[in-house]
Amino acid sequence: MRTFDLTPLYRSAIGFDRLAQMLNDAQRGDSTPSYPPYNIELVSEDKYRIVMALAGFDRSEIDITFERDSLHVVGRKQKDTTERTYLHRGIAARDFEQRFQLANHVKVTGATFDNGMLNIELVREVPEALKPRKIVIDGSDNVTALEQRQAA
């Protein structure tokens, strides 16, 4: 197993303590639930999709909550009153809680549940005031160009 030293992130990044801590937590890999299985897809530049495999669940047994930068998906399986004898039980329809930490300005736009697959649509909407903009550097070249434009 590889280990990474994230100390340089702490030295050169001001105000990104949370990001570096999240990377450290991800590196350790502890307390990361593996059930239910899910995929995170990049649909386009600013659109994402989380797809969760929830075989055996009904739509009414799933709760999705979005608060600030956190998405919380909870599944509470209702107890089956039918007495069954399994020769092999490979479908784990058990209760779960899954949290996703979302980046700034990522919002949930919708969710669908079809054929045991939960699709959660996400979009990143960065306000115009926070988008990068080009800064012109003033200097002697720009002064002559401005004088030529004004003369014309």
C-alpha positions in Angstrom: 0.0 0.0 0.0 1.3 3.5 -0.9 1.4 6.3 1.6 1.3 9.9 0.6 2.6 12.8 2.5 0.1 15.6 2.4 2.1 18.0 4.5 2.9 20.3 1.6 -0.8 21.0 1.1 -1.0 22.3 4.6 2.0 24.7 4.1 1.0 26.3 0.8 -2.8 26.3 0.9 -4.4 29.0 2.9 -8.0 28.4 3.8 -8.0 24.9 2.4 -7.6 23.0 5.7 -10.9 21.2 5.2 -9.7 20.0 1.7 -6.4 18.7 3.0 -8.2 17.0 5.9 -10.7 15.3 3.5 -7.8 14.0 1.5 -6.1 12.7 4.6 -9.4 10.9 5.6 -9.8 9.5 2.1 -6.2 8.2 2.2 -6.8 6.3 5.4 -9.9 4.8 3.9 -11.5 4.1 7.3 -15.2 4.3 7.9 -16.0 4.3 4.1 -19.2 2.2 3.7 -19.2 -0.2 0.8 -22.9 -0.9 0.8 -24.8 -0.1 -1.3 -22.6 -0.1 -4.4 -22.6 3.2 -6.3 -21.0 5.0 -9.3 -20.3 8.7 -9.7 -20.5 9.8 -13.3 -19.3 12.9 -15.0 -22.2 13.7 -17.4 -20.8 17.0 -18.8 -18.5 19.7 -17.6 -20.8 20.8 -14.8 -23.2 17.9 -14.4 -22.7 14.8 -12.4 -24.8 11.7 -11.6 -24.7 9.3 -8.6 -26.1 5.9 -9.4 -26.8 3.5 -6.5 -27.7 -0.1 -6.9 -30.6 -0.7 -4.5 -32.0 -4.2 -5.4 -34.9 -5.2 -3.2 -35.8 -1.6 -2.1 -39.0 0.3 -2.9 -39.1 4.0 -3.6 -41.0 4.6 -0.3 -38.1 3.0 1.7 -35.5 5.5 0.4 -35.0 9.1 1.8 -32.7 11.7 0.2 -31.7 14.8 2.0 -29.5 17.7 0.7 -28.2 20.2 3.2 -25.5 22.8 2.4 -22.7 20.7 0.9 -23.8 17.3 2.1 -26.0 14.7 0.4 -27.5 12.0 2.7 -29.1 8.9 1.3 -30.9 6.6 3.8 -32.6 3.3 3.1 -34.8 1.6 5.7 -35.9 -1.8 4.6 -39.3 -2.8 5.8 -39.3 -6.2 7.5 -40.6 -9.0 5.3 -43.4 -10.9 7.2 -43.2 -13.8 4.8 -41.3 -16.8 6.2 -38.7 -17.8 3.7 -36.0 -20.5 3.5 -33.0 -19.4 1.5 -30.6 -21.9 -0.1 -28.3 -19.0 -1.1 -28.9 -15.4 -0.1 -26.8 -13.0 -2.2 -29.1 -9.9 -2.3 -28.3 -7.8 0.8 -31.4 -5.7 1.2 -30.4 -4.2 4.5 -30.7 -0.7 6.0 -28.0 1.8 5.0 -26.8 5.3 5.3 -24.6 6.9 2.7 -23.2 10.5 2.9 -21.6 12.3 0.0 -19.6 15.5 0.7 -20.3 17.8 -2.3 -18.1 20.6 -3.5 -19.1 24.2 -3.2 -21.9 25.3 -5.5 -23.0 21.7 -6.4 -26.8 21.3 -6.1 -29.1 18.3 -6.4 -31.5 18.8 -9.4 -33.5 15.6 -9.1 -33.6 11.9 -8.5 -35.2 8.9 -10.2 -35.7 5.3 -9.0 -36.2 2.7 -11.7 -35.5 -1.1 -11.8 -33.6 -1.0 -8.5 -31.3 1.8 -9.6 -31.4 5.2 -7.9 -30.1 8.1 -10.0 -29.3 11.4 -8.3 -28.6 14.3 -10.7 -26.2 17.0 -9.6 -25.1 20.3 -11.2 -22.4 22.8 -10.3 -23.7 26.3 -10.6 -20.9 28.8 -9.9 -22.2 32.4 -9.5 -20.9 34.9 -12.1 -19.1 36.9 -9.4 -17.0 33.8 -8.5 -16.1 32.7 -12.1 -12.6 33.4 -13.3 -12.1 36.5 -15.4 -9.1 37.7 -17.5 -7.1 40.5 -16.0 -5.4 42.9 -18.4 -1.8 43.8 -17.4 -1.1 47.5 -18.0 2.2 48.5 -19.4 3.9 50.5 -22.1 2.6 48.2 -24.9 -1.0 48.8 -23.7 -0.6 52.5 -23.5 0.5 52.8 -27.2 -2.4 50.5 -28.2 -4.9 52.6 -26.3 -3.5 55.8 -27.9 -3.9 54.3 -31.4 -7.5 53.2 -30.6 -8.3 56.7 -29.3 -6.7 58.4 -32.4 -8.8 56.3 -34.8 
